[in-house]
Each structure stands twice: as C-alpha cells, then as structure tokens.
Amino acid sequence: MQFPDPLIRGRLIKRYKRFLSDHEIDGGDVVVAHCANPGAMLGLNEPGAEVWLSPSRNPARKLKYSWELLRVDGRLVGINTSHPNGIVAEAIEGGNIPELAGYDGLRREVKYGKNSRIDILLEADGKPPCYVEIKNVHLKRNGRAEFPDSVTARGTKHLIEMSDMVAQGCRAVMVYLVQRDDCDRFTIAADLDPVYAETLTKALADGVEAICYSCTLTTEAITLDRALPVDFG
C-alpha cells in the first residue's frame, strides 16, 4: 500500500476523544488529525513522539489530516486501522500469503452472519468459500506482538460468526496483521480481554484458522513482510 501523497512529519501533542489527536508539524503549526484507531494504543501515546500525517485530498473534509505512523524505539509503527484490509488484499493478489493462495475471486466487505461484513471472501470453483477476517495489531510487549490492546466485543462477535461459517462447511481464517517490524512472534493479550482469548480458543477448536504477518513500513508505503509464529498456549 503506497501513500498517495507525501506524509507530513511532526510531533505528537496528545490523543483524545479516541479519534482526535493534536500534532505540531514541521514548521511549528499545530493541527488536529483524525486518529483512525479505536483501541487503547498502549505505548503509542507518548507526547513528543515523532509522527507522520497524511493530508486529505477531500477539500470538504472537516479534518485535513490523518495520523498514519509514529516512531517507537527507533522503529516505525502504523496506527491507522483502515489500512490492513487493503494491505492483506494486495498481498493475497500478489501471491504473498501462501495460506490463502489458490483462489480465483476476491471480494471485500461481503455481508454474512448477523448483520456483519467479512473483510475478504475468497472463492474458487471446487473449493468451499474462504472467509477472511483481518485484525490490526500494534501492541508489543516483551518482544511479542499482541492482540487486542483493549476489550473488543466486536472482535469476539466476529470469532463466533467465523465458527458458524466453519460449521456450514466453509473455511474461515483470522489474519492478524502487525503494523510494525520489531516483533518475533504473536500471541493473544488474554489479560486485557479474557473473553476474546477464551472465544478464540473455542474458535480454533471449531476449525477456524489463525495466521499472523508483520509489515515493512516506510514513510512512502506499508507492505506485507513475513509470517510470525503464533503462540496461543
């Protein structure tokens, strides 16, 4: 995924009301940027952190900037949760996720379950449809990428619906996309959301699959990097 326009460098002043953030951009101006991340963003809210914002191409948009990246311990981390679906779709189409290869059709945001939409639906003649749910990961603790960083009732609902699709004879795959490149494995933050952890354990027993990939990040693009070992023990 290429950023369509050059990003603007700045420093974080504060994040507030979940979706708003103040930044001092190079040159001294203070701007308000949209923070497309509903999570707690643990460890990613330090005032003074180096950040990059994307300018909006929509002149009618109220907020002219979106917060995209920040630097933590010298490494870039992506915080915009609207990007993972596109990054994964691009990687599937490029043949870069072997676990999801061999499908002819890829559709996004397809209705399923109880008033839900699956992130990606993969289809091919002679194969059961494959439902792909994508979760953004940015939390790092003890060298490991972890999800979630706060309670996610919506995420738990998705796991239940994925199990239902397996029961109907479909394939269902959870893809955890880590928007950072400094983690050596992936696990579930059961201490932050024990219900999600328990529901995932049941979903895996039901036949739902789970894979994790990290990303390569620059101020020009975010692309799929490598598979991370998953540890749900």
C-alpha positions as a Python dict, from the first residue, in 0.01 Angstrom:
ca = {
    (1, 'M'): (0, 0, 0),
    (2, 'Q'): (151, 326, -118),
    (3, 'F'): (59, 651, 49),
    (4, 'P'): (-94, 864, -230),
    (5, 'D'): (76, 1185, -114),
    (6, 'P'): (394, 1263, 81),
    (7, 'L'): (344, 1234, 456),
    (8, 'I'): (396, 1531, 684),
    (9, 'R'): (633, 1494, 978),
    (10, 'G'): (555, 1626, 1324),
    (11, 'R'): (543, 1561, 1696),
    (12, 'L'): (252, 1422, 1895),
    (13, 'I'): (99, 1661, 2146),
    (14, 'K'): (-189, 1442, 2263),
    (15, 'R'): (-456, 1195, 2158),
    (16, 'Y'): (-807, 1248, 2295),
    (17, 'K'): (-1172, 1151, 2243),
    (18, 'R'): (-1041, 829, 2082),
    (19, 'F'): (-1041, 962, 1727),
    (20, 'L'): (-872, 1302, 1763),
    (21, 'S'): (-506, 1392, 1803),
    (22, 'D'): (-308, 1715, 1817),
    (23, 'H'): (31, 1744, 1647),
    (24, 'E'): (293, 2009, 1594),
    (25, 'I'): (408, 1966, 1237),
    (26, 'D'): (743, 2074, 1100),
    (27, 'G'): (733, 2450, 1067),
    (28, 'G'): (558, 2500, 1401),
    (29, 'D'): (188, 2484, 1313),
    (30, 'V'): (-39, 2282, 1543),
    (31, 'V'): (-300, 2070, 1361),
    (32, 'V'): (-578, 1831, 1458),
    (33, 'A'): (-560, 1492, 1287),
    (34, 'H'): (-806, 1205, 1266),
    (35, 'C'): (-686, 902, 1464),
    (36, 'A'): (-835, 600, 1285),
    (37, 'N'): (-780, 365, 1578),
    (38, 'P'): (-1046, 278, 1836),
    (39, 'G'): (-807, 84, 2061),
    (40, 'A'): (-618, 190, 2371),
    (41, 'M'): (-293, 234, 2171),
    (42, 'L'): (-88, 124, 2471),
    (43, 'G'): (266, 257, 2447),
    (44, 'L'): (183, 465, 2141),
    (45, 'N'): (53, 783, 2304),
    (46, 'E'): (372, 941, 2437),
    (47, 'P'): (372, 1321, 2389),
    (48, 'G'): (665, 1430, 2179),
    (49, 'A'): (676, 1113, 1970),
    (50, 'E'): (780, 1160, 1608),
    (51, 'V'): (474, 1114, 1386),
    (52, 'W'): (369, 1129, 1021),
    (53, 'L'): (35, 1256, 897),
    (54, 'S'): (-133, 1215, 560),
    (55, 'P'): (-308, 1515, 402),
    (56, 'S'): (-666, 1469, 288),
    (57, 'R'): (-750, 1506, -81),
    (58, 'N'): (-1110, 1596, 7),
    (59, 'P'): (-1142, 1975, 44),
    (60, 'A'): (-1478, 1930, 221),
    (61, 'R'): (-1340, 1706, 493),
    (62, 'K'): (-1350, 1863, 838),
    (63, 'L'): (-1014, 1721, 950),
    (64, 'K'): (-746, 1787, 691),
    (65, 'Y'): (-501, 1526, 824),
    (66, 'S'): (-492, 1163, 934),
    (67, 'W'): (-239, 1018, 1174),
    (68, 'E'): (-56, 732, 998),
    (69, 'L'): (275, 646, 1166),
    (70, 'L'): (486, 712, 1471),
    (71, 'R'): (836, 615, 1572),
    (72, 'V'): (881, 397, 1881),
    (73, 'D'): (1229, 291, 1996),
    (74, 'G'): (1363, 395, 1658),
    (75, 'R'): (1113, 187, 1454),
    (76, 'L'): (804, 291, 1263),
    (77, 'V'): (461, 169, 1378),
    (78, 'G'): (141, 205, 1176),
    (79, 'I'): (-164, 306, 1379),
    (80, 'N'): (-428, 356, 1107),
    (81, 'T'): (-668, 61, 1134),
    (82, 'S'): (-830, 138, 798),
    (83, 'H'): (-524, 7, 609),
    (84, 'P'): (-487, -364, 700),
    (85, 'N'): (-771, -487, 476),
    (86, 'G'): (-613, -327, 172),
    (87, 'I'): (-263, -444, 265),
    (88, 'V'): (-381, -804, 303),
    (89, 'A'): (-589, -795, -17),
    (90, 'E'): (-289, -662, -207),
    (91, 'A'): (-70, -937, -62),
    (92, 'I'): (-319, -1211, -149),
    (93, 'E'): (-347, -1087, -506),
    (94, 'G'): (31, -1076, -527),
    (95, 'G'): (61, -1436, -408),
    (96, 'N'): (244, -1337, -91),
    (97, 'I'): (27, -1526, 159),
    (98, 'P'): (69, -1897, 81),
    (99, 'E'): (-204, -1995, 328),
    (100, 'L'): (-457, -1801, 117),
    (101, 'A'): (-337, -1898, -230),
    (102, 'G'): (-535, -2086, -494),
    (103, 'Y'): (-849, -1874, -514),
    (104, 'D'): (-974, -1706, -831),
    (105, 'G'): (-1207, -1448, -681),
    (106, 'L'): (-1157, -1192, -406),
    (107, 'R'): (-1443, -980, -279),
    (108, 'R'): (-1434, -732, 7),
    (109, 'E'): (-1696, -629, 264),
    (110, 'V'): (-1940, -910, 183),
    (111, 'K'): (-2243, -946, 410),
    (112, 'Y'): (-2256, -1257, 627),
    (113, 'G'): (-2355, -1372, 974),
    (114, 'K'): (-2580, -1150, 1180),
    (115, 'N'): (-2556, -803, 1030),
    (116, 'S'): (-2181, -833, 969),
    (117, 'R'): (-1948, -796, 673),
    (118, 'I'): (-1649, -1021, 616),
    (119, 'D'): (-1331, -833, 532),
    (120, 'I'): (-1239, -1061, 241),
    (121, 'L'): (-1424, -1351, 79),
    (122, 'L'): (-1211, -1581, -137),
    (123, 'E'): (-1378, -1809, -390),
    (124, 'A'): (-1276, -2073, -644),
    (125, 'D'): (-1452, -2350, -835),
    (126, 'G'): (-1433, -2677, -649),
    (127, 'K'): (-1340, -2520, -317),
    (128, 'P'): (-1550, -2407, -22),
    (129, 'P'): (-1555, -2028, 16),
    (130, 'C'): (-1291, -1886, 248),
    (131, 'Y'): (-1394, -1614, 493),
    (132, 'V'): (-1101, -1393, 595),
    (133, 'E'): (-1129, -1166, 897),
    (134, 'I'): (-841, -919, 944),
    (135, 'K'): (-735, -762, 1273),
    (136, 'N'): (-486, -478, 1307),
    (137, 'V'): (-210, -537, 1562),
    (138, 'H'): (20, -270, 1703),
    (139, 'L'): (72, -368, 2066),
    (140, 'K'): (417, -502, 2156),
    (141, 'R'): (514, -648, 2493),
    (142, 'N'): (825, -850, 2574),
    (143, 'G'): (919, -869, 2207),
    (144, 'R'): (584, -1017, 2107),
    (145, 'A'): (302, -867, 1905),
    (146, 'E'): (-27, -897, 2096),
    (147, 'F'): (-397, -852, 2024),
    (148, 'P'): (-618, -694, 2140),
    (149, 'D'): (-495, -388, 2328),
    (150, 'S'): (-834, -337, 2495),
    (151, 'V'): (-1165, -521, 2529),
    (152, 'T'): (-1315, -591, 2186),
    (153, 'A'): (-1672, -715, 2197),
    (154, 'R'): (-1688, -672, 1819),
    (155, 'G'): (-1384, -896, 1776),
    (156, 'T'): (-1542, -1163, 1994),
    (157, 'K'): (-1860, -1146, 1784),
    (158, 'H'): (-1654, -1199, 1470),
    (159, 'L'): (-1493, -1513, 1614),
    (160, 'I'): (-1834, -1662, 1689),
    (161, 'E'): (-1954, -1587, 1336),
    (162, 'M'): (-1637, -1738, 1188),
    (163, 'S'): (-1704, -2059, 1382),
    (164, 'D'): (-2056, -2058, 1241),
    (165, 'M'): (-1917, -2041, 886),
    (166, 'V'): (-1693, -2342, 952),
    (167, 'A'): (-1997, -2531, 1080),
    (168, 'Q'): (-2164, -2454, 746),
    (169, 'G'): (-1878, -2617, 556),
    (170, 'C'): (-1679, -2303, 473),
    (171, 'R'): (-1321, -2218, 552),
    (172, 'A'): (-1255, -1932, 798),
    (173, 'V'): (-918, -1766, 858),
    (174, 'M'): (-822, -1497, 1106),
    (175, 'V'): (-537, -1281, 978),
    (176, 'Y'): (-359, -1074, 1243),
    (177, 'L'): (-164, -801, 1065),
    (178, 'V'): (113, -643, 1272),
    (179, 'Q'): (183, -288, 1155),
    (180, 'R'): (539, -300, 1285),
    (181, 'D'): (855, -500, 1209),
    (182, 'D'): (1015, -543, 1552),
    (183, 'C'): (827, -844, 1693),
    (184, 'D'): (943, -1207, 1691),
    (185, 'R'): (609, -1384, 1746),
    (186, 'F'): (239, -1324, 1805),
    (187, 'T'): (8, -1406, 2093),
    (188, 'I'): (-325, -1304, 2245),
    (189, 'A'): (-334, -1048, 2527),
    (190, 'A'): (-557, -1261, 2749),
    (191, 'D'): (-501, -1030, 3045),
    (192, 'L'): (-653, -738, 2853),
    (193, 'D'): (-953, -928, 2714),
    (194, 'P'): (-1000, -1277, 2865),
    (195, 'V'): (-1334, -1323, 2687),
    (196, 'Y'): (-1172, -1274, 2347),
    (197, 'A'): (-895, -1518, 2440),
    (198, 'E'): (-1146, -1783, 2552),
    (199, 'T'): (-1359, -1734, 2240),
    (200, 'L'): (-1054, -1768, 2014),
    (201, 'T'): (-956, -2093, 2185),
    (202, 'K'): (-1304, -2230, 2113),
    (203, 'A'): (-1298, -2098, 1755),
    (204, 'L'): (-966, -2270, 1685),
    (205, 'A'): (-1108, -2594, 1825),
    (206, 'D'): (-1406, -2547, 1591),
    (207, 'G'): (-1173, -2529, 1290),
    (208, 'V'): (-1115, -2156, 1249),
    (209, 'E'): (-756, -2093, 1135),
    (210, 'A'): (-529, -1813, 1256),
    (211, 'I'): (-217, -1670, 1092),
    (212, 'C'): (-6, -1361, 1156),
    (213, 'Y'): (211, -1143, 935),
    (214, 'S'): (424, -841, 1013),
    (215, 'C'): (476, -540, 788),
    (216, 'T'): (759, -340, 639),
    (217, 'L'): (695, 30, 699),
    (218, 'T'): (843, 341, 542),
    (219, 'T'): (706, 692, 509),
    (220, 'E'): (618, 601, 149),
    (221, 'A'): (443, 265, 189),
    (222, 'I'): (331, -20, 414),
    (223, 'T'): (366, -372, 274),
    (224, 'L'): (338, -728, 400),
    (225, 'D'): (669, -857, 533),
    (226, 'R'): (691, -1204, 692),
    (227, 'A'): (489, -1463, 878),
    (228, 'L'): (523, -1457, 1256),
    (229, 'P'): (493, -1772, 1468),
    (230, 'V'): (169, -1776, 1664),
    (231, 'D'): (160, -1882, 2027),
    (232, 'F'): (-185, -1936, 2174),
    (233, 'G'): (-68, -2156, 2459),
}
